[in-house]
């Protein structure tokens, strides 16, 4: 496996899914920029906020990279995220394009189907979780 692909996989499966912020220091550059749909997050604080959001939403979050392609300084990872919210299972897939520099991720672009996630979790459940999610993103 390509070293950059290995870092991108570790970032998704261990940092994002497990909230391993110590490992984030190894995987992401200090000036990292994360573009998730219309949301932009910056630096290691942005990683903490982003991982906090998903870990607050899913009790048992797991992310599994199912496919990767590398070209130049980019790694494209197709992944599946699973978890449950108050006992209700949900899963969705997405794609993250990571731009690498010196073995670390300096920028990510992630596309995922947020509407499908809302459908699976249910609008009322999502609205009830909103205060907890806002706290997670604000720190």
C-alpha positions, 0 to 999 in steps of 0.5 A: 500500500502506498504510504500516503494512502496508508495515512489517509486510511488511518486518518479516516478509520482511527482519527475520525471514527475513534477520535484519536486526536493524538494520532491526528498530529501524525496524520494531519498538517497543523494548517490542515483545511477540511471541506465537508460538503459546505462546512470548512474546518481548520487545523487540529481544532477543526479535526477535534470539532469534526470528530466530536460531531460524528462521535456525538451523533453515533454511539458506536461509530465505525468508518471502513475504507473500501477503496483507494486511488492515489495519483500525484499528491492526492489520495481518493478514499471511498468509505462506509460509515456505520453507527447507531443513534439512540439504538437506531442503526444508520450507515452511509458512504462517502468519498474523501479526497486528501491532498498530501504533503510530506506524509501528512494531509494538508487538505480534505474534500469530503462528499457525503449524503447528509439527507440520506443520513437524516432519513435514516435517523429521522428528522425528530431524532436529529432535531432532538440531537441538535443541542448535543451536536452544536456543543460538540462542534463548538467545543 
